[in-house]
Amino acid sequence: MATLAVISHAVGLHDLLTHLHLLQDTLRHQGAWGYLVYAALFIIATLCLIPGSLLVIAGGMLFGPLTGSLLSFTAATLASSLSFLIARWLGRDLLQRYVGHTTVFQAIERGIAHSGCDFLILTRLVPLFPYNIQNYAYGLTAIRFWPFTLISAVTTLPGLVTYSVMASELAREG
């Protein structure tokens, strides 16, 4: 751990992380590369189940409310879609093989087939269940990819913009 601290100090990472304006200036000078790095880190973090709100806050603080919201929206939509597809490709057949015959699983499948979009809207707008876990969970169900992606994008937007704007205000004041 001490070695990591020394290395981060030596390469200037410590200064960037402790002085927000330096990090903001550095990212502005990177242009599109700064955006791509942020989006890639957002996607990787989401796939690893790191809470998206932390990443949205960072985006608002680093890029401002508009650019931060757009970058976070794009990255969050790509990340949720990738999580869904990973679960669909790697887990759905396995899940069906082991529990597909059970009454509970069949009831869930029927419910998702009948009201999956409504249920997705509800679980996205009521923050009881972490988004990142939902992405994988819905990939294991019968819900189709494009409705999942569209509904996830639309229902994620209000909270994402709110966090981004508030974080931008905090960064500007602080």
N, CA, C and O of each residue as an XYZ file, in Angstrom:
696
protein
N       0.829     -1.188      0.000
C       0.000      0.000      0.000
C       0.876      1.255      0.000
O       0.591      2.224     -0.704
N       1.933      1.223      0.791
C       2.844      2.365      0.846
C       3.507      2.579     -0.510
O       3.715      3.715     -0.936
N       3.838      1.478     -1.186
C       4.458      1.572     -2.508
C       3.511      2.250     -3.490
O       3.933      3.093     -4.282
N       2.246      1.889     -3.440
C       1.242      2.499     -4.306
C       1.131      4.002     -4.046
O       1.001      4.786     -4.986
N       1.181      4.398     -2.794
C       1.120      5.818     -2.433
C       2.332      6.568     -2.974
O       2.193      7.676     -3.491
N       3.508      5.978     -2.860
C       4.738      6.613     -3.354
C       4.684      6.753     -4.871
O       5.037      7.801     -5.412
N       4.246      5.706     -5.553
C       4.158      5.750     -7.017
C       3.143      6.798     -7.464
O       3.415      7.567     -8.386
N       1.977      6.835     -6.819
C       0.958      7.813     -7.215
C       1.448      9.237     -6.978
O       1.117     10.141     -7.746
N       2.221      9.444     -5.937
C       2.785     10.769     -5.669
C       3.840     11.109     -6.714
O       3.894     12.240     -7.196
N       4.673     10.143     -7.064
C       5.758     10.373     -8.016
C       5.244     10.713     -9.413
O       5.839     11.547    -10.095
N       4.175     10.099     -9.845
C       3.652     10.363    -11.191
C       2.638     11.506    -11.213
O       2.089     11.817    -12.270
N       2.385     12.131    -10.074
C       1.487     13.271    -10.010
C       0.031     12.922     -9.797
O      -0.818     13.813     -9.777
N      -0.278     11.643     -9.637
C      -1.665     11.232     -9.423
C      -2.215     11.792     -8.117
O      -3.385     12.169     -8.042
N      -1.384     11.846     -7.103
C      -1.811     12.395     -5.806
C      -2.304     13.829     -5.963
O      -3.350     14.190     -5.424
N      -1.546     14.655     -6.708
C      -1.952     16.047     -6.912
C      -3.272     16.140     -7.682
O      -4.122     16.973     -7.368
N      -3.435     15.279     -8.692
C      -4.672     15.301     -9.474
C      -5.881     14.940     -8.625
O      -6.949     15.538     -8.760
N      -5.705     13.959     -7.750
C      -6.832     13.500     -6.943
C      -7.160     14.433     -5.784
O      -8.302     14.471     -5.326
N      -6.181     15.179     -5.307
C      -6.428     16.071     -4.173
C      -6.728     17.509     -4.602
O      -7.167     18.317     -3.785
N      -6.500     17.826     -5.852
C      -6.798     19.157     -6.379
C      -7.700     18.992     -7.601
O      -7.220     18.796     -8.718
N      -8.989     19.072     -7.380
C      -9.975     18.791     -8.419
C      -9.750     19.629     -9.670
O      -9.900     19.125    -10.783
N      -9.394     20.892     -9.508
C      -9.220     21.750    -10.678
C      -8.087     21.257    -11.576
O      -8.158     21.421    -12.794
N      -7.044     20.657    -11.000
C      -5.960     20.100    -11.814
C      -6.461     18.923    -12.646
O      -6.123     18.798    -13.823
N      -7.258     18.074    -12.036
C      -7.811     16.925    -12.757
C      -8.762     17.396    -13.856
O      -8.752     16.851    -14.960
N      -9.583     18.403    -13.560
C     -10.500     18.937    -14.565
C      -9.722     19.514    -15.751
O     -10.068     19.258    -16.904
N      -8.673     20.293    -15.468
C      -7.856     20.868    -16.541
C      -7.175     19.783    -17.367
O      -7.126     19.863    -18.594
N      -6.653     18.773    -16.684
C      -5.986     17.676    -17.384
C      -6.960     16.970    -18.321
O      -6.618     16.677    -19.466
N      -8.158     16.697    -17.844
C      -9.151     16.020    -18.679
C      -9.599     16.894    -19.843
O      -9.807     16.386    -20.945
N      -9.751     18.190    -19.624
C     -10.142     19.094    -20.711
C      -9.099     19.092    -21.819
O      -9.442     19.133    -23.000
N      -7.827     19.044    -21.440
C      -6.750     19.042    -22.433
C      -6.676     17.717    -23.187
O      -6.102     17.656    -24.274
N      -7.242     16.675    -22.630
C      -7.234     15.365    -23.294
C      -8.314     15.263    -24.364
O      -8.243     14.406    -25.246
N      -9.312     16.137    -24.286
C     -10.394     16.115    -25.270
C     -11.137     14.795    -25.277
O     -11.562     14.301    -24.233
N     -11.291     14.228    -26.469
C     -12.050     12.983    -26.633
C     -11.437     11.832    -25.847
O     -12.161     10.947    -25.393
N     -10.124     11.827    -25.680
C      -9.483     10.749    -24.914
C      -9.940     10.762    -23.463
O     -10.144      9.703    -22.870
N     -10.101     11.929    -22.897
C     -10.599     12.027    -21.525
C     -12.006     11.464    -21.406
O     -12.336     10.782    -20.436
N     -12.835     11.762    -22.411
C     -14.201     11.233    -22.424
C     -14.199      9.710    -22.537
O     -14.939      9.019    -21.837
N     -13.350      9.202    -23.437
C     -13.282      7.745    -23.637
C     -12.777      7.020    -22.396
O     -13.286      5.957    -22.040
N     -11.778      7.597    -21.742
C     -11.251      6.971    -20.522
C     -12.335      6.942    -19.446
O     -12.533      5.923    -18.785
N     -13.034      8.063    -19.276
C     -14.115      8.109    -18.286
C     -15.181      7.062    -18.607
O     -15.595      6.306    -17.727
N     -15.626      7.016    -19.863
C     -16.671      6.062    -20.249
C     -16.203      4.622    -20.045
O     -16.961      3.784    -19.556
N     -14.964      4.338    -20.415
C     -14.434      2.978    -20.238
C     -14.372      2.602    -18.762
O     -14.746      1.492    -18.385
N     -13.902      3.528    -17.924
C     -13.851      3.254    -16.484
C     -15.253      3.067    -15.911
O     -15.467      2.209    -15.055
N     -16.199      3.862    -16.380
C     -17.594      3.748    -15.942
C     -18.135      2.361    -16.281
O     -18.745      1.703    -15.438
N     -17.910      1.925    -17.507
C     -18.415      0.622    -17.952
C     -17.772     -0.508    -17.160
O     -18.466     -1.414    -16.697
N     -16.460     -0.464    -17.003
C     -15.753     -1.508    -16.245
C     -16.244     -1.547    -14.802
O     -16.499     -2.619    -14.253
N     -16.374     -0.377    -14.195
C     -16.837     -0.317    -12.803
C     -18.251     -0.883    -12.671
O     -18.547     -1.601    -11.715
N     -19.115     -0.565    -13.620
C     -20.486     -1.078    -13.584
C     -20.500     -2.595    -13.708
O     -21.231     -3.275    -12.989
N     -19.698     -3.122    -14.614
C     -19.619     -4.576    -14.779
C     -19.111     -5.251    -13.507
O     -19.445     -6.403    -13.229
N     -18.300     -4.520    -12.739
C     -17.757     -5.046    -11.474
C     -18.647     -4.713    -10.279
O     -18.240     -4.901     -9.132
N     -19.851     -4.223    -10.537
C     -20.865     -3.931     -9.516
C     -20.524     -2.759     -8.599
O     -21.023     -2.690     -7.476
N     -19.686     -1.845     -9.060
C     -19.424     -0.614     -8.305
C     -20.615      0.318     -8.549
O     -21.025      0.496     -9.696
N     -21.172      0.910     -7.503
C     -22.378      1.741     -7.662
C     -22.205      2.861     -8.689
O     -21.246      3.631     -8.640
N     -23.147      2.927     -9.607
C     -23.095      3.913    -10.672
C     -23.212      5.342    -10.191
O     -22.689      6.254    -10.832
N     -23.888      5.555     -9.074
C     -24.057      6.925     -8.583
C     -22.705      7.572     -8.297
O     -22.542      8.774     -8.507
N     -21.743      6.801     -7.825
C     -20.405      7.340     -7.575
C     -19.764      7.820     -8.871
O     -19.099      8.856     -8.899
N     -19.967      7.068     -9.930
C     -19.388      7.417    -11.221
C     -20.084      8.626    -11.830
O     -19.436      9.471    -12.447
N     -21.390      8.712    -11.664
C     -22.139      9.860    -12.176
C     -21.708     11.126    -11.440
O     -21.536     12.176    -12.059
N     -21.537     11.032    -10.143
C     -21.068     12.175     -9.352
C     -19.694     12.615     -9.841
O     -19.448     13.809    -10.015
N     -18.806     11.661    -10.062
C     -17.471     11.991    -10.579
C     -17.581     12.672    -11.938
O     -16.876     13.646    -12.198
N     -18.454     12.174    -12.804
C     -18.634     12.781    -14.122
C     -19.129     14.210    -14.035
O     -18.649     15.078    -14.765
N     -20.086     14.468    -13.151
C     -20.587     15.827    -12.968
C     -19.517     16.761    -12.437
O     -19.408     17.907    -12.874
N     -18.729     16.270    -11.495
C     -17.665     17.096    -10.913
C     -16.558     17.375    -11.927
O     -16.003     18.474    -11.955
N     -16.239     16.396    -12.748
C     -15.115     16.534    -13.669
C     -15.468     17.234    -14.970
O     -14.663     18.003    -15.496
N     -16.659     16.981    -15.496
C     -16.999     17.465    -16.834
C     -18.106     18.510    -16.857
O     -18.406     19.065    -17.914
N     -18.720     18.788    -15.703
C     -19.822     19.734    -15.673
C     -21.149     19.032    -15.884
O     -21.183     17.840    -16.192
N     -22.256     19.773    -15.717
C     -23.568     19.123    -15.728
C     -23.974     18.540    -17.086
O     -24.493     17.425    -17.137
N     -23.753     19.257    -18.168
C     -24.208     18.771    -19.469
C     -23.328     17.639    -19.992
O     -23.818     16.549    -20.288
N     -22.040     17.901    -20.104
C     -21.128     16.874    -20.617
C     -21.074     15.682    -19.672
O     -21.039     14.535    -20.118
N     -21.066     15.946    -18.369
C     -21.066     14.855    -17.395
C     -22.301     13.985    -17.521
O     -22.213     12.759    -17.450
N     -23.463     14.619    -17.708
C     -24.709     13.859    -17.880
C     -24.683     13.038    -19.165
O     -25.058     11.865    -19.165
N     -24.241     13.653    -20.257
C     -24.202     12.932    -21.538
C     -23.240     11.750    -21.498
O     -23.564     10.658    -21.966
N     -22.058     11.977    -20.938
C     -21.083     10.885    -20.836
C     -21.596      9.769    -19.930
O     -21.489      8.588    -20.261
N     -22.148     10.154    -18.793
C     -22.660      9.153    -17.850
C     -23.832      8.387    -18.446
O     -23.934      7.172    -18.274
N     -24.719      9.091    -19.146
C     -25.870      8.441    -19.776
C     -25.418      7.413    -20.813
O     -25.904      6.282    -20.839
N     -24.493      7.821    -21.654
C     -23.986      6.914    -22.690
C     -23.299      5.707    -22.067
O     -23.564      4.566    -22.448
N     -22.413      5.965    -21.105
C     -21.678      4.867    -20.463
C     -22.611      3.957    -19.670
O     -22.459      2.736    -19.699
N     -23.572      4.544    -18.965
C     -24.505      3.734    -18.169
C     -25.367      2.850    -19.067
O     -25.632      1.694    -18.736
N     -25.802      3.389    -20.195
C     -26.620      2.606    -21.121
C     -25.811      1.457    -21.718
O     -26.290      0.326    -21.793
N     -24.585      1.752    -22.139
C     -23.720      0.685    -22.671
C     -23.419     -0.361    -21.605
O     -23.449     -1.561    -21.878
N     -23.130      0.095    -20.399
C     -22.778     -0.831    -19.313
C     -23.951     -1.718    -18.924
O     -23.777     -2.918    -18.706
N     -25.149     -1.138    -18.834
C     -26.303     -1.969    -18.465
C     -26.599     -2.981    -19.564
O     -26.967     -4.120    -19.279
N     -26.441     -2.571    -20.813
C     -26.656     -3.491    -21.928
C     -25.639     -4.625    -21.924
O     -25.992     -5.784    -22.141
N     -24.385     -4.290    -21.679
C     -23.345     -5.325    -21.616
C     -23.580     -6.294    -20.464
O     -23.439     -7.506    -20.630
N     -23.936     -5.767    -19.301
C     -24.224     -6.632    -18.149
C     -25.357     -7.593    -18.472
O     -25.280     -8.787    -18.180
N     -26.404     -7.059    -19.075
C     -27.556     -7.864    -19.479
C     -27.113     -8.986    -20.422
O     -27.466    -10.149    -20.226
N     -26.337     -8.625    -21.444
C     -25.909     -9.620    -22.435
C     -24.978    -10.669    -21.838
O     -25.065    -11.844    -22.193
N     -24.102    -10.265    -20.949
C     -23.218    -11.229    -20.281
C     -24.047    -12.257    -19.518
O     -23.810    -13.461    -19.621
N     -25.018    -11.773    -18.755
C     -25.878    -12.698    -18.002
C     -26.686    -13.579    -18.946
O     -26.856    -14.772    -18.695
N     -27.178    -12.996    -20.024
C     -27.987    -13.763    -20.984
C     -27.142    -14.862    -21.627
O     -27.577    -16.009    -21.723
N     -25.931    -14.508    -22.066
C     -25.081    -15.468    -22.775
C     -24.471    -16.515    -21.852
O     -24.338    -17.679    -22.228
N     -24.104    -16.104    -20.653
C     -23.393    -17.026    -19.763
C     -24.276    -17.700    -18.717
O     -23.918    -18.760    -18.203
N     -25.414    -17.111    -18.398
C     -26.166    -17.624    -17.265
C     -27.553    -18.153    -17.520
O     -28.027    -19.015    -16.781
N     -28.221    -17.660    -18.548
C     -29.632    -18.025    -18.723
C     -29.815    -19.524    -18.965
O     -30.652    -20.152    -18.315
N     -29.057    -20.099    -19.876
C     -29.201    -21.539    -20.149
C     -28.873    -22.373    -18.920
O     -29.550    -23.358    -18.623
N     -27.833    -21.970    -18.217
C     -27.435    -22.683    -16.997
C     -28.540    -22.603    -15.941
O     -28.876    -23.600    -15.302
N     -29.094    -21.412    -15.773
C     -30.182    -21.218    -14.811
C     -31.394    -22.075    -15.182
O     -31.995    -22.720    -14.323
N     -31.741    -22.074    -16.456
C     -32.892    -22.871    -16.887
C     -32.642    -24.366    -16.691
O     -33.557    -25.112    -16.343
N     -31.420    -24.792    -16.912
C     -31.101    -26.209    -16.750
C     -31.287    -26.661    -15.303
O     -31.788    -27.756    -15.046
N     -30.877    -25.801    -14.355
C     -30.909    -26.207    -12.947
C     -32.200    -25.863    -12.207
O     -32.635    -26.620    -11.340
N     -32.810    -24.739    -12.540
C     -34.026    -24.352    -11.804
C     -35.216    -24.064    -12.712
O     -36.285    -23.686    -12.232
N     -35.039    -24.238    -14.009
C     -36.106    -23.941    -14.962
C     -37.370    -24.746    -14.752
O     -38.453    -24.307    -15.138
N     -37.255    -25.891    -14.162
C     -38.406    -26.765    -13.923
C     -39.179    -26.408    -12.653
O     -40.280    -26.915    -12.438
N     -38.615    -25.542    -11.814
C     -39.258    -25.251    -10.532
C     -40.468    -24.339    -10.714
O     -40.536    -23.553    -11.659
N     -41.387    -24.457     -9.821
C     -42.606    -23.651     -9.855
C     -42.286    -22.165     -9.714
O     -42.883    -21.331    -10.396
N     -41.356    -21.839     -8.840
C     -40.999    -20.431     -8.608
C     -40.407    -19.821     -9.873
O     -40.806    -18.732    -10.284
N     -39.461    -20.517    -10.486
C     -38.835    -19.990    -11.698
C     -39.865    -19.822    -12.810
O     -39.871    -18.804    -13.502
N     -40.722    -20.797    -12.981
C     -41.741    -20.711    -14.028
C     -42.712    -19.557    -13.771
O     -43.169    -18.910    -14.713
N     -43.023    -19.301    -12.515
C     -43.900    -18.171    -12.172
C     -43.214    -16.845    -12.500
O     -43.842    -15.927    -13.027
N     -41.932    -16.754    -12.188
C     -41.177    -15.534    -12.514
C     -41.137    -15.338    -14.024
O     -41.353    -14.226    -14.507
N     -40.868    -16.388    -14.763
C     -40.820    -16.310    -16.226
C     -42.158    -15.840    -16.804
O     -42.191    -14.990    -17.693
N     -43.249    -16.394    -16.299
C     -44.582    -15.983    -16.778
C     -44.835    -14.510    -16.443
O     -45.359    -13.758    -17.264
N     -44.458    -14.114    -15.232
C     -44.647    -12.722    -14.827
C     -43.844    -11.762    -15.683
O     -44.350    -10.715    -16.088
N     -42.600    -12.110    -15.961
C     -41.751    -11.254    -16.799
C     -42.284    -11.236    -18.232
O     -42.303    -10.184    -18.870
N     -42.713    -12.383    -18.736
C     -43.262    -12.440    -20.095
C     -44.532    -11.590    -20.211
O     -44.771    -10.964    -21.243
N     -45.332    -11.573    -19.162
C     -46.598    -10.835    -19.184
C     -46.418     -9.356    -18.856
O     -47.005     -8.503    -19.522
N     -45.612     -9.037    -17.837
C     -45.500     -7.654    -17.345
C     -44.053     -7.230    -17.111
O     -43.784     -6.402    -16.241
N     -43.137     -7.781    -17.866
C     -41.718     -7.508    -17.639
C     -41.338     -6.042    -17.750
O     -40.556     -5.532    -16.947
N     -41.895     -5.366    -18.749
C     -41.561     -3.950    -18.925
C     -42.081     -3.110    -17.764
O     -41.392     -2.205    -17.294
N     -43.279     -3.403    -17.305
C     -43.833     -2.684    -16.147
C     -42.981     -2.930    -14.903
O     -42.692     -2.009    -14.139
N     -42.592     -4.170    -14.720
C     -41.773     -4.522    -13.557
C     -40.406     -3.842    -13.639
O     -39.879     -3.377    -12.628
N     -39.837     -3.788    -14.841
C     -38.550     -3.118    -15.037
C     -38.662     -1.631    -14.703
O     -37.797     -1.086    -14.016
N     -39.704     -0.981    -15.175
C     -39.908      0.440    -14.866
C     -40.004      0.636    -13.355
O     -39.377      1.539    -12.801
N     -40.776     -0.197    -12.701
C     -40.941     -0.095    -11.251
C     -39.609     -0.271    -10.524
O     -39.269      0.527     -9.650
N     -38.863     -1.300    -10.876
C     -37.608     -1.548    -10.147
C     -36.545     -0.510    -10.465
O     -35.654     -0.278     -9.648
N     -36.616      0.114    -11.619
C     -35.657      1.173    -11.949
C     -35.995      2.475    -11.214
O     -35.100      3.172    -10.736
N     -37.276      2.794    -11.128
C     -37.670      4.071    -10.524
C     -37.744      4.036     -9.003
O     -37.623      5.078     -8.360
N     -37.939      2.874     -8.425
C     -37.952      2.732     -6.966
C     -36.598      2.144     -6.574
O     -36.331      0.971     -6.833
N     -35.751      2.948     -5.956
C     -34.355      2.525     -5.751
C     -34.141      1.531     -4.604
O     -33.306      1.759     -3.729
N     -34.890      0.442     -4.613
C     -34.695     -0.591     -3.595
C     -33.632     -1.600     -4.012
O     -32.954     -2.193     -3.172
N     -33.499     -1.782     -5.318
C     -32.585     -2.788     -5.835
C     -31.461     -2.101     -6.610
O     -31.739     -1.266     -7.471
N     -30.208     -2.429     -6.330
C     -29.095     -1.796     -7.056
C     -29.198     -2.038     -8.570
O     -29.434     -3.161     -9.014
N     -29.021     -0.988     -9.335
C     -29.118     -1.068    -10.795
C     -28.193     -2.138    -11.362
O     -28.596     -2.930    -12.215
N     -26.954     -2.155    -10.884
C     -25.970     -3.056    -11.483
C     -26.355     -4.520    -11.301
O     -26.112     -5.341    -12.186
N     -26.944     -4.844    -10.178
C     -27.407     -6.219     -9.965
C     -28.630     -6.489    -10.834
O     -28.784     -7.585    -11.375
N     -29.499     -5.489    -10.968
C     -30.670     -5.645    -11.836
C     -30.266     -5.963    -13.272
O     -30.899     -6.788    -13.931
N     -29.212     -5.309    -13.756
C     -28.773     -5.534    -15.135
C     -28.509     -7.013    -15.384
O     -28.966     -7.577    -16.378
N     -27.773     -7.629    -14.479
C     -27.472     -9.055    -14.619
C     -28.732     -9.901    -14.411
O     -28.973    -10.858    -15.146
N     -29.528     -9.540    -13.408
C     -30.732    -10.326    -13.097
C     -31.702    -10.344    -14.276
O     -32.245    -11.396    -14.614
N     -31.924     -9.193    -14.900
C     -32.844     -9.162    -16.037
C     -32.301     -9.950    -17.224
O     -33.075    -10.471    -18.026
N     -30.985    -10.041    -17.344
C     -30.405    -10.867    -18.400
C     -30.727    -12.339    -18.239
O     -30.684    -13.097    -19.209
N     -31.047    -12.746    -17.031
C     -31.401    -14.144    -16.758
C     -32.876    -14.436    -17.018
O     -33.298    -15.591    -16.977
N     -33.659    -13.392    -17.287
C     -35.102    -13.561    -17.484
C     -35.444    -13.571    -18.973
O     -34.567    -13.499    -19.834
N     -36.727    -13.661    -19.244
C     -37.209    -13.718    -20.624
C     -37.388    -12.342    -21.260
O     -37.748    -12.263    -22.434
N     -37.149    -11.260    -20.528
C     -37.346     -9.923    -21.099
C     -36.409     -9.749    -22.299
O     -35.264    -10.200    -22.273
N     -36.903     -9.098    -23.334
C     -36.111     -8.917    -24.549
C     -35.093     -7.793    -24.365
O     -35.286     -6.886    -23.555
N     -34.014     -7.873    -25.129
C     -32.887     -6.949    -24.997
C     -33.269     -5.493    -25.263
O     -32.984     -4.627    -24.436
N     -33.904     -5.208    -26.393
C     -34.163     -3.810    -26.739
C     -35.143     -3.121    -25.797
O     -34.895     -1.975    -25.422
N     -36.231     -3.748    -25.398
C     -37.070     -3.096    -24.383
C     -36.305     -2.857    -23.080
O     -36.444     -1.801    -22.463
N     -35.499     -3.834    -22.662
C     -34.685     -3.649    -21.457
C     -33.781     -2.432    -21.604
O     -33.716     -1.591    -20.708
N     -33.090     -2.338    -22.724
C     -32.132     -1.245    -22.933
C     -32.831      0.107    -22.985
O     -32.385      1.058    -22.343
N     -33.911      0.203    -23.735
C     -34.633      1.472    -23.861
C     -35.224      1.915    -22.524
O     -35.058      3.066    -22.121
N     -35.906      1.012    -21.844
C     -36.515      1.356    -20.553
C     -35.442      1.706    -19.530
O     -35.612      2.647    -18.755
N     -34.356      0.969    -19.518
C     -33.268      1.261    -18.578
C     -32.692      2.644    -18.839
O     -32.438      3.401    -17.902
N     -32.486      2.976    -20.110
C     -31.927      4.284    -20.452
C     -32.861      5.411    -20.011
O     -32.426      6.371    -19.376
N     -34.133      5.290    -20.348
C     -35.099      6.350    -20.037
C     -35.281      6.515    -18.529
O     -35.327      7.640    -18.032
N     -35.384      5.416    -17.803
C     -35.641      5.515    -16.360
C     -34.393      5.883    -15.563
O     -34.499      6.315    -14.415
N     -33.230      5.717    -16.152
C     -31.988      6.095    -15.483
C     -31.731      7.599    -15.606
O     -31.083      8.196    -14.747
N     -32.231      8.192    -16.655
C     -31.910      9.583    -16.976
C     -32.247     10.606    -15.884
O     -31.387     11.435    -15.585
N     -33.429     10.605    -15.273
C     -33.722     11.646    -14.273
C     -32.740     11.666    -13.097
O     -32.240     12.729    -12.730
N     -32.466     10.525    -12.515
C     -31.532     10.472    -11.393
C     -30.120     10.823    -11.810
O     -29.390     11.492    -11.078
N     -29.744     10.367    -12.990
C     -28.406     10.626    -13.508
C     -28.175     12.131    -13.694
O     -27.137     12.656    -13.292
N     -29.130     12.810    -14.294
C     -29.004     14.261    -14.496
C     -28.983     14.980    -13.149
O     -28.199     15.910    -12.957
N     -29.826     14.564    -12.230
C     -29.862     15.190    -10.900
C     -28.514     15.065    -10.204
O     -27.981     16.057     -9.707
N     -27.960     13.865    -10.164
C     -26.648     13.661     -9.531
C     -25.560     14.472    -10.224
O     -24.708     15.068     -9.566
N     -25.592     14.493    -11.537
C     -24.563     15.195    -12.291
C     -24.611     16.704    -12.035
O     -23.576     17.337    -11.829
N     -25.804     17.267    -12.050
C     -25.959     18.708    -11.804
C     -25.536     19.056    -10.377
O     -24.808     20.026    -10.162
N     -25.988     18.271     -9.411
C     -25.632     18.546     -8.007
C     -24.122     18.418     -7.787
O     -23.528     19.234     -7.083
N     -23.507     17.414     -8.378
C     -22.064     17.226     -8.223
C     -21.292     18.362     -8.877
O     -20.273     18.811     -8.352
N     -21.775     18.821    -10.014
C     -21.135     19.942    -10.692
C     -21.194     21.204     -9.837
O     -20.219     21.950     -9.745
N     -22.349     21.432     -9.213
C     -22.503     22.588     -8.320
C     -21.550     22.495     -7.127
O     -20.920     23.483     -6.750
N     -21.451     21.323     -6.548
C     -20.527     21.129     -5.421
C     -19.087     21.385     -5.835
O     -18.327     22.010     -5.096
N     -18.711     20.908     -7.004
C     -17.339     21.095     -7.483
C     -17.055     22.568     -7.737
O     -15.956     23.049     -7.461
N     -18.040     23.279     -8.260
C     -17.847     24.694     -8.552
C     -17.728     25.516     -7.273
O     -16.948     26.466     -7.206
N     -18.508     25.145     -6.258
C     -18.487     25.877     -4.992
C     -17.265     25.553     -4.146
O     -16.776     26.383     -3.380
N     -16.785     24.321     -4.308
C     -15.837     23.852     -3.343
C     -14.425     23.818     -3.638
O     -13.628     23.411     -2.794
